[in-house]
Amino acid sequence: MIDIKVKKRDGSLKDFDIDKLNKWACWASETCGIPWSDIVLKASSYFYDGIDTKEIQDILIKVCLDYKDINYYKMASRLLVGKIYKEAYDDFSIPTLKDFYHDAVENGYWKDMGFSDEDLELLDKHIDHTKDFTYAYPTLKQFCDKYAVVIDDTVKESPQMALMGMAMDVMGRESIDDVLNEYKYLSNLDMNLPTPSLNGLRTPLEGSPSCVVISANDTGDSLGAADHIAYTMTSLRSGIGYEADTRAPQEPVKNGRVKHGGKHSIYARLDKTVKTLTQVSRGGSATVTYTCLDPEVDKLLTLKLQRTPDSYRLDHLDYSLAVNNLFLKKAARKQEWMCVSSYYAPKLHELFYGSDDEAFEREYNKVFNDPTIKKTIKSAIDILIDWVKARSDTGRNYLTFVDNINSHTPFKDPIRLSNLCQEVVLPTQGYDSIKDLFDPDAAGETSLCFLASIVVKDRTDEEWENLAYYTCKTVDNTIERSVYPFPQIESTNKKRRNIGIGMTNLAHWMAKNNLKYDTEEGRNAIHRLTEKHSYFLHKAAVRLAKERGKCKWFHKTKYADGWLPIDTYKKDVDLHHSQGLLYDWEELRSEIKEYGLRFSVLDAFMPELQWACKTV
């Protein structure tokens, strides 16, 4: 007998009912084969007079997780599903999609997506709520914490209802079959969408790109435009990649009347800009890229270190050091390295963002030997060691291999930096002023990338091809329906149509198939998998080009000249596997030349897993 009061959701107190708790625990353990009474006994030791009923549920879940056993994790999953249903629907009486939809729209949780009652009744027949009980606990927990509609700490929808809502929103009313296929892939955890889509689709929150990549030129007006973009896109739930091609400290401004303050104040302003806003399930974030040519490089490498003085440290931003082959060669040989700003050596910096190593080295030597050009000589290996230390201390300092990126890319325009998470590289160009953002035809480019991933499972080629098509179609629809705060950014990005479709769940798939990364068999399997992935993404992009038209800036890609990724990949990779290509890339090359592609770029492999990883 536990003689305490419990607090109901309406705030009233009621005598604790042990029978109700026992029934709850017994139900949760039904398919898990574990003694539920032990869970109740252990959990009850944490109860206190006036405890909230939600806290009781949380304690039961915590006790299950403390056992660190798969069967107890299954019980925790069932308990969490029960908690979701209790919060969203009061009990296990799950409403029909029609009733839920109208209620959610009326209360402002969902937006009106224009579906008729007949549509909703048809879609409702295909919702399989039993799938909620197949999801692993981390999947359900991430749904509750990051993706579900939550009002006043109360979950307002179950996973299947939310997933159907996402499918309805992204596919629209044009084709019910497309909605059903989308729901199937999402609910089977075959397709994984990024955070802005998972927590925004179906809701009044407007769609937004996953990643924004921004460049600023060396003028106050250009820096102001970049800062304004960063603030606005952060408010739309996008992660920020940023670089500013500015002068070094004490270099002349306004014909020498003013001395430049360097990058620290620029980065400090960016730091405040992105941290001003929260993004539903996360705070604003940015990764800043600077180059190994920068005269400030040694100081910039310390910005995130805890031992850096508070007056200089900017540890909420992440950083990436852009390097090229010449720098790495000089570091390997322990040779000196020249640092010089773009103000004094503009051509050298222009060649840095290219693929012609010989042209860069010729210009480097020319600048190095010119005594009239202001420069700083440092040790290349010391710069690299400082980066290693910064990376080791924080884990959030990265490397961007600029010449490799510009050698193996579909873009003809130069790429200067990567995005927030360092898996997307896109062309950028700074603006002259904020006014340019409101002119669709103005020069300058802020690149956006719309992401998704395919969850790795054993599939036939036909299954992978269909999934790749729907994943690309999902992202294409997202591009059309997203909110673009500035006409110029909307214009350039709808012409580019940058998407990044990656893969998640690779490690789980390999373990399931008894494959290891450090064996030739494992590497060959990864080669086959990634070739299949890329091949069918390209097939999907051709199919969508036939249906909807190729992207308007197709001519700005190497694809227009017959290029394929198999042409310029790093050939050293072939030293580590023995797997040949399996698909007919030459036929695909001919198709692309004839029909073009719906997108400028297709593949991007994310550095972290999202919620759709695996089932129990």
C-alpha positions as CSV (number, residue, x, y, z in Angstrom):
1,M,0.0,0.0,0.0
2,I,1.4,3.4,-1.0
3,D,-0.5,6.1,1.0
4,I,0.1,9.2,-1.1
5,K,-1.8,11.6,-3.2
6,V,-1.1,12.1,-7.0
7,K,-1.7,15.2,-9.0
8,K,-3.9,14.9,-12.1
9,R,-3.4,16.9,-15.2
10,D,-6.1,19.3,-14.2
11,G,-4.2,20.0,-11.0
12,S,-6.6,18.1,-8.6
13,L,-5.3,15.6,-6.0
14,K,-6.4,12.0,-5.9
15,D,-5.5,8.9,-3.8
16,F,-2.8,6.9,-5.5
17,D,-4.2,3.7,-7.1
18,I,-1.7,0.9,-7.1
19,D,-4.0,-1.3,-9.2
20,K,-4.0,1.2,-12.0
21,L,-0.2,1.3,-11.9
22,N,0.0,-2.5,-12.0
23,K,-2.3,-2.7,-15.0
24,W,-0.2,-0.1,-16.7
25,A,3.1,-1.9,-16.1
26,C,1.5,-5.3,-16.9
27,W,0.3,-4.0,-20.3
28,A,3.7,-2.4,-21.1
29,S,5.5,-5.7,-20.4
30,E,3.2,-7.9,-22.4
31,T,5.5,-8.5,-25.4
32,C,8.8,-8.1,-23.5
33,G,9.0,-11.1,-21.3
34,I,10.1,-9.3,-18.1
35,P,8.7,-9.2,-14.6
36,W,6.7,-6.0,-14.5
37,S,6.2,-6.2,-10.7
38,D,10.0,-5.6,-10.2
39,I,9.6,-2.4,-12.2
40,V,6.7,-1.2,-10.1
41,L,8.5,-2.0,-6.9
42,K,11.6,-0.2,-7.9
43,A,9.8,2.8,-9.3
44,S,7.6,3.2,-6.2
45,S,10.6,4.0,-4.1
46,Y,10.8,7.3,-6.0
47,F,7.2,8.3,-5.5
48,Y,6.3,11.1,-3.1
49,D,3.1,12.8,-1.9
50,G,1.7,15.1,-4.5
51,I,3.6,13.5,-7.4
52,D,2.4,14.3,-10.9
53,T,1.0,11.5,-12.9
54,K,3.3,12.4,-15.8
55,E,6.3,12.0,-13.5
56,I,5.1,8.5,-12.5
57,Q,5.2,7.5,-16.1
58,D,8.6,9.1,-16.5
59,I,9.9,7.2,-13.5
60,L,8.7,3.9,-14.8
61,I,10.5,4.6,-18.1
62,K,13.7,5.6,-16.3
63,V,13.7,2.4,-14.2
64,C,13.3,0.3,-17.4
65,L,16.2,2.1,-19.0
66,D,18.4,1.6,-16.0
67,Y,18.5,-2.1,-16.7
68,K,20.4,-1.5,-20.0
69,D,18.7,-4.6,-21.5
70,I,16.9,-4.8,-24.9
71,N,13.8,-6.3,-23.4
72,Y,13.5,-3.6,-20.8
73,Y,14.1,-1.0,-23.5
74,K,11.1,-2.5,-25.3
75,M,9.0,-2.0,-22.2
76,A,10.3,1.6,-22.0
77,S,9.2,2.1,-25.6
78,R,5.7,0.8,-24.9
79,L,5.4,3.0,-21.8
80,L,6.4,6.0,-23.9
81,V,3.9,5.2,-26.6
82,G,1.3,4.9,-23.9
83,K,2.3,8.3,-22.4
84,I,2.1,9.9,-25.9
85,Y,-1.4,8.5,-26.4
86,K,-2.5,9.6,-23.0
87,E,-1.3,13.2,-23.6
88,A,-2.5,13.5,-27.2
89,Y,-5.8,11.5,-27.0
90,D,-6.5,11.1,-23.2
91,D,-6.3,7.3,-23.7
92,F,-5.9,4.7,-26.4
93,S,-9.1,5.8,-28.2
94,I,-7.2,7.1,-31.2
95,P,-9.4,9.5,-33.3
96,T,-9.9,9.2,-37.0
97,L,-7.6,11.3,-39.2
98,K,-10.7,13.4,-40.2
99,D,-11.6,14.2,-36.6
100,F,-8.0,14.8,-35.6
101,Y,-7.3,16.9,-38.6
102,H,-10.2,19.3,-38.0
103,D,-9.4,19.5,-34.3
104,A,-5.7,20.2,-34.9
105,V,-6.5,22.9,-37.6
106,E,-9.0,24.5,-35.3
107,N,-6.5,24.7,-32.4
108,G,-3.7,25.9,-34.6
109,Y,-1.5,22.8,-34.2
110,W,-1.8,21.9,-37.9
111,K,-2.5,24.1,-40.9
112,D,-5.4,23.6,-43.3
113,M,-3.9,21.7,-46.2
114,G,-7.0,21.7,-48.3
115,F,-7.9,18.0,-47.9
116,S,-11.6,17.1,-48.2
117,D,-13.3,14.8,-45.7
118,E,-13.4,12.1,-48.4
119,D,-9.6,12.4,-48.8
120,L,-9.1,12.2,-45.1
121,E,-11.3,9.1,-44.8
122,L,-9.4,7.4,-47.5
123,L,-6.0,8.3,-46.0
124,D,-7.2,7.2,-42.6
125,K,-7.7,3.6,-43.9
126,H,-3.9,3.5,-44.6
127,I,-2.6,4.7,-41.2
128,D,-1.1,1.8,-39.3
129,H,-1.0,2.9,-35.6
130,T,0.6,-0.4,-34.6
131,K,3.8,0.9,-36.2
132,D,4.3,3.1,-33.2
133,F,5.0,0.0,-31.1
134,T,7.7,-1.1,-33.5
135,Y,9.9,2.0,-33.0
136,A,12.9,1.8,-30.7
137,Y,12.9,4.0,-27.6
138,P,15.5,6.5,-28.9
139,T,13.3,7.0,-32.0
140,L,10.2,7.7,-29.9
141,K,12.1,9.9,-27.5
142,Q,13.5,12.0,-30.3
143,F,10.1,12.3,-31.8
144,C,8.8,13.7,-28.5
145,D,11.7,16.0,-27.9
146,K,12.3,17.4,-31.4
147,Y,9.6,16.7,-33.9
148,A,6.2,16.3,-32.3
149,V,3.8,19.3,-31.9
150,V,4.2,20.1,-28.2
151,I,2.0,22.7,-26.5
152,D,2.7,23.6,-22.8
153,D,4.9,20.5,-22.5
154,T,2.1,18.2,-23.8
155,V,2.5,16.1,-26.9
156,K,-0.5,16.8,-29.2
157,E,0.0,14.0,-31.8
158,S,1.2,10.4,-32.1
159,P,4.0,9.4,-34.5
160,Q,1.7,7.9,-37.1
161,M,-0.6,10.9,-37.1
162,A,2.4,13.2,-37.5
163,L,3.9,11.2,-40.3
164,M,0.7,11.2,-42.3
165,G,0.5,15.0,-41.7
166,M,4.0,15.4,-43.1
167,A,3.1,13.3,-46.1
168,M,0.0,15.3,-46.8
169,D,1.8,18.6,-46.5
170,V,4.8,17.8,-48.7
171,M,2.9,15.9,-51.4
172,G,-0.3,18.1,-51.4
173,R,-3.6,17.2,-52.9
174,E,-2.5,16.6,-56.5
175,S,-2.1,12.8,-56.0
176,I,-3.4,10.7,-53.1
177,D,-1.1,7.9,-54.3
178,D,1.9,10.1,-53.7
179,V,0.7,10.9,-50.2
180,L,0.3,7.2,-49.5
181,N,3.7,6.3,-50.8
182,E,5.2,9.2,-48.9
183,Y,3.5,8.0,-45.7
184,K,4.7,4.4,-46.3
185,Y,8.3,5.5,-46.7
186,L,8.2,7.8,-43.7
187,S,6.4,5.4,-41.4
188,N,8.5,2.4,-42.4
189,L,11.6,4.6,-41.5
190,D,12.9,4.2,-45.0
191,M,13.1,7.9,-45.7
192,N,14.5,10.5,-43.2
193,L,13.8,14.2,-43.4
194,P,15.7,17.0,-41.7
195,T,14.7,18.8,-38.5
196,P,13.0,21.8,-40.3
197,S,10.8,19.4,-42.2
198,L,10.0,17.0,-39.4
199,N,8.9,19.7,-37.0
200,G,7.5,22.1,-39.6
201,L,5.6,20.1,-42.2
202,R,1.8,19.9,-41.3
203,T,2.1,22.9,-38.9
204,P,1.7,26.7,-39.5
205,L,5.5,26.9,-39.4
206,E,6.6,27.5,-43.0
207,G,9.1,25.3,-44.8
208,S,12.7,26.2,-44.8
209,P,16.0,24.9,-46.1
210,S,18.2,22.8,-43.9
211,C,21.4,24.6,-44.6
212,V,22.4,28.1,-45.7
213,V,25.8,29.0,-46.9
214,I,26.8,32.7,-46.9
215,S,29.8,34.7,-48.1
216,A,30.6,38.3,-47.4
217,N,32.8,40.6,-49.4
218,D,35.3,43.0,-47.9
219,T,33.0,45.9,-47.5
220,G,30.7,47.1,-44.6
221,D,27.6,46.9,-46.8
222,S,28.4,43.4,-47.9
223,L,29.1,42.3,-44.3
224,G,25.8,43.9,-43.3
225,A,23.9,42.0,-45.9
226,A,25.5,38.7,-44.8
227,D,24.6,39.4,-41.2
228,H,21.0,40.1,-42.1
229,I,20.8,36.9,-44.1
230,A,22.2,34.9,-41.1
231,Y,19.7,36.4,-38.7
232,T,16.7,35.9,-41.0
233,M,17.6,32.3,-42.0
234,T,18.3,31.4,-38.4
235,S,14.7,32.6,-37.6
236,L,13.5,30.2,-40.3
237,R,15.3,27.2,-38.5
238,S,18.3,26.9,-40.9
239,G,21.8,26.2,-39.9
240,I,24.4,28.7,-41.1
241,G,27.7,28.2,-42.9
242,Y,29.6,31.6,-43.1
243,E,32.8,33.1,-44.5
244,A,33.9,36.7,-44.7
245,D,36.7,37.5,-47.2
246,T,37.9,40.5,-45.2
247,R,41.2,42.2,-44.5
248,A,43.5,41.5,-41.6
249,P,43.9,43.7,-38.5
250,Q,45.5,47.1,-39.1
251,E,45.2,46.9,-42.8
252,P,44.0,50.1,-44.4
253,V,40.4,51.0,-44.9
254,K,39.1,54.2,-46.8
255,N,42.5,54.8,-48.3
256,G,44.3,54.4,-44.9
257,R,42.1,56.8,-42.9
258,V,40.8,53.8,-40.9
259,K,42.6,50.6,-39.8
260,H,40.7,47.4,-40.1
261,G,39.7,45.5,-36.9
262,G,40.1,42.0,-38.3
263,K,37.7,39.1,-38.2
264,H,37.1,38.9,-34.4
265,S,34.5,41.7,-34.3
266,I,32.8,40.3,-37.4
267,Y,32.5,36.8,-35.9
268,A,31.4,38.2,-32.6
269,R,28.5,39.9,-34.3
270,L,27.6,36.7,-36.1
271,D,27.7,34.8,-32.8
272,K,25.2,37.2,-31.3
273,T,23.0,37.1,-34.4
274,V,22.5,33.4,-34.5
275,K,22.2,33.0,-30.7
276,T,19.4,35.6,-30.6
277,L,16.9,33.1,-31.9
278,T,15.8,29.6,-31.0
279,Q,14.5,27.2,-33.6
280,V,11.7,25.2,-32.0
281,S,13.9,22.2,-31.0
282,R,17.4,23.8,-31.1
283,G,19.2,27.0,-30.9
284,G,20.7,28.9,-33.8
285,S,24.1,27.6,-34.9
286,A,26.9,28.6,-37.3
287,T,30.2,27.3,-38.6
288,V,32.7,29.9,-39.7
289,T,35.3,29.1,-42.3
290,Y,38.6,31.0,-42.7
291,T,41.7,30.0,-44.7
292,C,45.3,28.9,-44.0
293,L,46.3,32.1,-46.0
294,D,44.7,34.4,-43.4
295,P,47.3,36.5,-41.5
296,E,45.1,35.9,-38.4
297,V,45.0,32.2,-38.7
298,D,47.0,31.4,-35.5
299,K,44.7,33.6,-33.4
300,L,41.5,32.4,-35.1
301,L,42.4,28.8,-34.2
302,T,42.1,29.7,-30.5
303,L,38.6,31.2,-30.6
304,K,36.9,28.1,-29.3
305,L,39.5,27.1,-26.7
306,Q,38.6,27.4,-23.0
307,R,42.1,28.7,-22.2
308,T,41.6,31.7,-24.5
309,P,40.8,34.9,-22.5
310,D,37.1,35.6,-22.2
311,S,37.5,38.9,-24.0
312,Y,38.6,37.1,-27.2
313,R,37.0,33.7,-27.0
314,L,33.9,33.0,-29.1
315,D,33.2,29.4,-28.2
316,H,29.6,29.2,-29.3
317,L,30.5,29.2,-32.9
318,D,32.1,26.3,-34.7
319,Y,35.0,26.8,-37.1
320,S,36.6,25.3,-40.2
321,L,40.1,25.9,-41.5
322,A,40.2,25.9,-45.3
323,V,43.4,24.3,-46.7
324,N,44.8,23.1,-50.0
325,N,47.4,20.7,-51.3
326,L,50.3,23.2,-51.3
327,F,49.7,24.0,-47.6
328,L,49.6,20.3,-46.7
329,K,52.8,19.6,-48.6
330,K,54.6,22.3,-46.9
331,A,53.3,21.1,-43.5
332,A,54.5,17.6,-44.3
333,R,58.0,19.0,-45.2
334,K,58.0,21.3,-42.2
335,Q,58.5,24.3,-44.4
336,E,57.4,27.9,-43.9
337,W,54.1,29.1,-45.1
338,M,53.1,32.6,-46.3
339,C,50.0,34.3,-44.9
340,V,48.7,37.2,-46.9
341,S,45.2,38.8,-47.1
342,S,43.1,39.1,-50.2
343,Y,43.5,42.9,-50.0
344,Y,47.2,42.5,-51.0
345,A,47.0,39.3,-53.0
346,P,43.5,39.1,-54.6
347,K,44.5,36.8,-57.5
348,L,46.2,34.3,-55.1
349,H,43.0,34.1,-53.0
350,E,40.9,33.6,-56.2
351,L,43.1,30.7,-57.3
352,F,42.9,29.2,-53.8
353,Y,39.3,28.5,-54.5
354,G,40.0,26.4,-57.6
355,S,41.3,23.1,-58.8
356,D,44.4,24.2,-60.6
357,D,47.2,23.4,-58.1
358,E,50.0,24.5,-60.5
359,A,48.4,27.9,-61.2
360,F,48.0,28.5,-57.4
361,E,51.6,27.5,-56.7
362,R,52.9,29.8,-59.4
363,E,51.0,32.7,-58.0
364,Y,52.0,31.8,-54.5
365,N,55.7,31.9,-55.4
366,K,55.2,35.2,-57.3
367,V,53.6,36.8,-54.2
368,F,56.2,35.3,-51.9
369,N,59.0,36.7,-53.9
370,D,57.5,40.2,-54.3
371,P,59.0,42.4,-51.5
372,T,56.3,45.1,-52.1
373,I,53.5,42.8,-50.9
374,K,52.8,42.7,-47.2
375,K,52.9,39.2,-45.8
376,T,53.5,37.1,-42.7
377,I,55.7,34.0,-42.7
378,K,54.6,31.2,-40.4
379,S,55.4,27.5,-40.0
380,A,53.0,25.4,-41.9
381,I,53.3,22.5,-39.5
382,D,52.7,24.7,-36.5
383,I,49.4,25.9,-38.0
384,L,48.4,22.3,-38.6
385,I,49.4,21.3,-35.1
386,D,47.4,24.2,-33.6
387,W,44.4,23.0,-35.6
388,V,44.9,19.5,-34.3
389,K,45.0,20.8,-30.7
390,A,41.9,22.9,-31.3
391,R,40.1,19.9,-32.8
392,S,41.2,17.6,-29.9
393,D,40.1,20.1,-27.3
394,T,36.7,21.0,-28.7
395,G,35.8,18.4,-31.4
396,R,34.2,21.3,-33.3
397,N,37.0,22.6,-35.4
398,Y,37.0,21.2,-38.9
399,L,39.1,21.1,-42.1
400,T,37.8,22.1,-45.5
401,F,39.9,20.8,-48.4
402,V,39.2,23.5,-50.9
403,D,41.0,22.3,-53.9
404,N,39.6,18.8,-53.6
405,I,36.1,20.2,-53.3
406,N,36.5,22.3,-56.4
407,S,38.0,19.4,-58.3
408,H,35.2,16.9,-57.6
409,T,32.1,18.9,-57.9
410,P,29.3,19.4,-60.4
411,F,29.5,23.2,-60.1
412,K,31.4,25.3,-62.5
413,D,31.3,28.3,-60.1
414,P,33.9,28.2,-57.3
415,I,33.1,26.8,-53.8
416,R,34.5,28.7,-50.9
417,L,33.2,26.9,-47.8
418,S,31.0,24.2,-46.3
419,N,27.8,24.4,-44.3
420,L,27.1,24.2,-40.6
421,C,27.6,20.4,-40.3
422,Q,30.4,20.2,-42.9
423,E,28.7,17.8,-45.4
424,V,27.4,20.3,-48.0
425,V,29.6,22.4,-50.3
426,L,27.9,24.9,-52.6
427,P,28.9,28.0,-54.6
428,T,28.5,31.4,-52.9
429,Q,29.1,35.0,-53.8
430,G,28.8,38.1,-51.5
431,Y,26.4,40.9,-52.2
432,D,27.2,44.6,-52.6
433,S,24.5,45.6,-50.1
434,I,21.2,44.6,-48.5
435,K,19.3,46.2,-51.4
436,D,20.5,43.4,-53.7
437,L,18.5,40.9,-51.6
438,F,15.3,42.4,-52.9
439,D,16.3,42.4,-56.6
440,P,15.8,38.9,-58.2
441,D,18.3,39.7,-60.9
442,A,21.1,41.1,-58.6
443,A,24.5,39.6,-58.5
444,G,25.5,37.5,-55.5
445,E,24.5,34.1,-54.3
446,T,23.6,32.6,-50.9
447,S,23.3,28.9,-51.4
448,L,20.6,26.8,-49.7
449,C,20.6,23.1,-49.5
450,F,17.5,20.9,-48.9
451,L,18.4,17.6,-47.2
452,A,17.0,14.2,-46.7
453,S,18.3,10.7,-46.4
454,I,17.6,7.1,-47.3
455,V,17.8,4.7,-44.4
456,V,20.1,1.8,-45.3
457,K,18.3,-1.6,-45.4
458,D,18.6,-4.6,-47.7
459,R,16.6,-3.6,-50.8
460,T,16.3,-4.7,-54.4
461,D,17.3,-2.3,-57.1
462,E,13.7,-1.6,-57.9
463,E,12.9,-0.8,-54.3
464,W,15.9,1.6,-54.0
465,E,15.0,3.3,-57.3
466,N,11.4,4.0,-56.2
467,L,12.6,5.2,-52.8
468,A,15.2,7.5,-54.4
469,Y,12.5,8.9,-56.7
470,Y,10.1,9.7,-53.8
471,T,12.9,11.1,-51.7
472,C,14.0,13.5,-54.5
473,K,10.4,14.4,-55.2
474,T,9.9,15.2,-51.5
475,V,12.8,17.6,-51.5
476,D,11.8,19.1,-54.9
477,N,8.4,19.9,-53.4
478,T,10.0,21.4,-50.4
479,I,12.1,23.7,-52.6
480,E,8.9,24.9,-54.2
481,R,6.9,25.4,-51.0
482,S,9.6,26.9,-48.8
483,V,9.6,30.4,-47.6
484,Y,12.3,32.6,-49.1
485,P,12.6,35.9,-47.2
486,F,14.4,37.6,-50.1
487,P,13.5,37.6,-53.8
488,Q,17.1,37.3,-54.9
489,I,17.7,34.2,-52.8
490,E,14.5,32.6,-54.0
491,S,15.5,33.3,-57.6
492,T,19.0,31.9,-57.5
493,N,18.0,28.8,-55.4
494,K,15.1,27.8,-57.5
495,K,17.4,28.0,-60.5
496,R,20.1,26.0,-58.8
497,R,17.9,23.5,-56.9
498,N,20.5,22.1,-54.6
499,I,19.6,19.0,-52.7
500,G,21.6,16.6,-50.6
501,I,20.4,13.1,-50.2
502,G,22.5,10.9,-47.9
503,M,22.3,7.6,-46.1
504,T,21.8,6.8,-42.5
505,N,21.9,3.6,-40.5
506,L,25.0,2.3,-42.3
507,A,26.7,0.9,-39.2
508,H,23.5,-1.0,-38.1
509,W,23.2,-2.4,-41.6
510,M,26.8,-3.5,-41.7
511,A,26.6,-5.2,-38.2
512,K,23.4,-6.9,-39.3
513,N,25.2,-8.3,-42.3
514,N,28.4,-9.2,-40.4
515,L,30.4,-6.7,-42.2
516,K,33.3,-4.7,-40.9
517,Y,34.8,-1.4,-42.0
518,D,38.4,-2.6,-41.8
519,T,38.0,-5.5,-44.2
520,E,38.0,-5.6,-47.9
521,E,34.6,-7.4,-47.9
522,G,33.2,-4.5,-45.8
523,R,34.7,-1.8,-48.0
524,N,33.4,-3.6,-51.2
525,A,29.9,-3.7,-49.7
526,I,30.0,0.0,-49.0
527,H,31.2,0.7,-52.5
528,R,28.3,-1.3,-54.0
529,L,25.9,0.5,-51.7
530,T,27.1,4.0,-52.4
531,E,27.2,3.4,-56.1
532,K,23.6,2.1,-56.0
533,H,22.6,5.2,-54.0
534,S,24.2,7.7,-56.3
535,Y,23.1,5.9,-59.5
536,F,19.4,5.8,-58.5
537,L,19.5,9.4,-57.3
538,H,20.7,10.4,-60.8
539,K,18.0,8.3,-62.4
540,A,15.4,10.0,-60.2
541,A,16.8,13.5,-61.1
542,V,16.5,12.6,-64.8
543,R,12.9,11.3,-64.3
544,L,11.9,14.5,-62.5
545,A,13.5,16.5,-65.3
546,K,11.3,14.7,-67.8
547,E,8.2,15.4,-65.7
548,R,8.9,18.9,-64.4
549,G,11.9,20.3,-66.4
550,K,15.6,20.5,-65.7
551,C,16.9,23.1,-63.3
552,K,17.3,26.5,-65.0
553,W,21.0,26.6,-64.1
554,F,21.8,23.2,-65.5
555,H,24.2,24.9,-67.9
556,K,26.2,26.1,-64.8
557,T,27.0,22.5,-63.9
558,K,29.6,20.1,-65.4
559,Y,26.7,17.7,-66.0
560,A,25.8,19.8,-69.0
561,D,29.2,19.0,-70.5
562,G,28.8,15.2,-69.9
563,W,30.5,15.0,-66.4
564,L,29.6,12.3,-63.9
565,P,30.9,11.8,-60.4
566,I,32.7,8.6,-61.5
567,D,35.0,10.9,-63.7
568,T,36.7,12.9,-61.0
569,Y,36.5,11.0,-57.7
570,K,39.8,10.5,-55.8
571,K,41.4,7.5,-57.5
572,D,43.3,6.6,-54.3
573,V,40.0,5.2,-53.0
574,D,40.5,2.3,-55.4
575,L,43.6,1.2,-53.5
576,H,41.3,0.1,-50.6
577,H,38.7,-2.0,-52.3
578,S,38.4,-4.4,-55.3
579,Q,34.8,-3.7,-56.3
580,G,34.1,-2.6,-59.8
581,L,31.2,-0.4,-61.0
582,L,28.0,-2.4,-61.4
583,Y,25.6,0.0,-63.2
584,D,25.4,1.4,-66.7
585,W,26.7,4.9,-66.1
586,E,27.3,5.6,-69.8
587,E,23.7,5.1,-70.7
588,L,22.9,7.4,-67.8
589,R,25.4,10.0,-69.1
590,S,23.5,10.0,-72.4
591,E,20.1,10.4,-70.7
592,I,21.5,13.4,-68.7
593,K,22.8,15.0,-71.8
594,E,19.4,14.6,-73.5
595,Y,17.1,15.5,-70.7
596,G,19.2,17.3,-68.1
597,L,18.7,17.0,-64.3
598,R,16.1,18.5,-62.0
599,F,18.9,19.4,-59.5
600,S,22.4,20.9,-59.7
601,V,23.7,18.5,-57.0
602,L,22.4,15.3,-55.5
603,D,24.5,13.5,-52.9
604,A,25.5,14.6,-49.4
605,F,26.4,12.3,-46.6
606,M,25.4,13.7,-43.2
607,P,27.8,13.4,-40.3
608,E,25.2,12.4,-37.8
609,L,22.1,10.2,-37.5
610,Q,18.6,11.5,-37.4
611,W,15.6,9.9,-35.8
612,A,14.6,7.4,-38.4
613,C,17.4,4.9,-37.6
614,K,15.9,1.5,-36.8
615,T,13.0,-0.4,-35.4
616,V,13.0,-2.6,-32.3
